Structures are given as C-alpha cells and as structure tokens.
C-alpha cells in the first residue's frame, strides 16, 4: 500500500503556483517556454531528483522523472493558458510526484513522472506529448507559430541547454493522468472523483477571410468587402447549419479573432480566426469539417471575399484502457464509496496522445462551479487529497 502525504503534496502544489502567479485568487500565467515555465521545470527537476528519480528533459522540453527499470508513468503538464488557474495540469504533475515519492518510501512499485510541454496549445494541440507519441512530426511542429509569430523551433531553443534525447516509451507499462474535471458535473453532484471512460476528439484550424481595406466614413455599405462582416455572417450560419449534425455534447468555438488593420476608422480588410470543434465521434468531426468549409466558402463568395484554411490540427477520440480504468474505479470505491462516477472527458489531455503508445487512463476531481482556464479556477483541497489517495490506491493495487 502506498501511503501518500497530503500535506507535502499540497505544499508542493502551492509552491508550483508561485511560478507565474498572477491576477486575483490563485491565477497563474505560465505559458509554454516562458521564463516562468522554464523556472518551474527547473524546480520540478530538482524535486524529482530529491524523490529518487532521474530528471530528463527531451528535445521539446518534456520533463521526465525516471524510476529505474520498467515503471508506470504518471503526470500531466505544468504550462498554463495565457490566463489560467493553479491546478490545470499542475495537479497531475504534483500528484504524480507525491505518489512516486511515497512509493519509494514504502518500497512500492516503481513510478515515473512526466510534465509534458505545451499541452495548452501555444503552438498547436498538446504539442509535447503529440511529438513524443509520434502523432506530430518534429519538423512539422517546428514550423508552427504562436499568435505573435514565434515559431516552435525558436521557442524550444530556449531549453536546448537542458535537453537530451527522447525517452523510450517502452520503459513504461502504462500512463495515468490525474486532472481537474474543468466542468460542473462532479461539483454539482457533490461527488469526489470521476473515472474517465474516453476523451473526445478535437479539430482546430485557422480560417482567413480577405476583403478590401477602406475608409470607414466614405465607403458606402453596398460597396464594402468587410472581412469582419463575413466572419459575423459565417458564425450565424454555422450555428444553424450544424444543428442537424451535432449532439448536446458537441461543442464548437471561435476563440481568437485578429482583424487587420484593427483600427476604428478602417473597414477591416482581413479577418483571421480560430475554429475549433470537439466530439466523441470521428465521423461527426469529419461531417462538421465539411459544413465549416462549405459555409465559409459560401459566405466568402456572397460577400466578395476570398477564404483560405490553415493546417488542420487535432486528435482522434480515444477510449481509456479497461484494466487501468477498473483499477481507478476499484480505488475510488474504496476511498470514496458511492461518491464517484464514470464519465467522458470533453476536454483534451495528454493522455490522448500517450494512449497511442501504451495503456492509458485518467482520473478527475471536481472543479468548483465548473470553472477552468481562468484565474478563478479552484478545487477544495479535501477533494484534491481524495483524488491523490485514489490515484495512489490504483497504482499500489496488486
């Protein structure tokens, strides 16, 4: 039996929050490859070393704490959204560290730890684990840019002095990722943990509408080729046209818009925007893509605009491993009897990529009011400790 130390776990979790602490409450700004992110990884590497693990940074900045011989791998990511909370990803990394440390103390099974890089998508979709799993080529990743035009190659060069080769996935027997739910279901039901059955698939691309930049005061409305008006029309049509394709669990989002030249008195000549959609069915994701492309092309034609589509990024829907899932369920019933559920993950996680390489599973703890990707993100510390005990119980099962 692995006996974890909740106080030590929470102390480390709060210490990690100090790297990039911002905003009100427990907010964190720690984007991938930022100064705060690299400092946090250096601190994590030292904590891994103290726990008897061998720190290893791979060419893209994924940080592993390696146990000797074949081991189970636990972890998540420690980078944050541009305005994030203290638990998203960080919880899974510190919980993994505590379980690994506690297992060493009692002579339990070998446990390795990982903090994947750029899970939050500064450059793509779960970039670090996607490259490690072979789902994304390094050459392709190096060409990807963030919203400021910085390439992935340029960003990862900042960690080149710490980097060694890629870790062989064959040294791990499986992967378990603990995470906050990032939704309201566990919190509203008063339940302690969720055992993830599967992770939805995701598609993400940039769409560009090009029109004609012109004077906002002297250009008649009927003469305008306004790129933003095209975007507005596209959004309204899309919501209607997806109605007969999607389910109540399907989601789609335009989350980032950039207008050019972005001035009060100029008709926008260009609109570049993100288009993201998620669902648990690969066929439905493809059908949604067809509707999105057809609608954008139709809007462009009607408004005298041109349309272009960026690279399609994404991951397929992924079921979790039955054996690991059952171990988590048995531990959940032992630690929190009657206060847990099996559930789908509507958020994307590194486990999607790792499941291509080895058996993988996920464990959720509640998010207060379902809030995440915001400074207000939080979870009751008693629920954090319960999740930790469930994770340790699953890892330590004979």
Secondary structure, DSSP 8 states (H G I E B T S, - for coil): -----HHHHHHHHHHHHTTTB-SSTT-B---TTSHHHHHHHHHHHHHHHHTT-EEEE-TT--EEEE-SSSEEEEEEE----TTB-SSTTHHHHHHHHHHHHHHHHHT---EEEEEES-TT-SSSSSHHHHHHHTSS-HHHHHH-B-TTS-BHHHHHGGGGGGB-----GGGEEEEEEEEE--SSHHHHHT-SEEEEEEE-EEEEEEEEEE---EETTTS-GGG---HHHHHHHHHHHHHHHTTTT--TT-EEE---EEEES--TTEE-SEEEEEEEEEES-HHHHHHHHHHHHHHHHHHHHHHT-EEEE---EEE--EE--HHHHHHHHHHHHHHSTTSEEEEEE-S--HHHHHTTTS-EEEEEE--GGG--SSTT----HHHHHHHHHHHHHHHT--
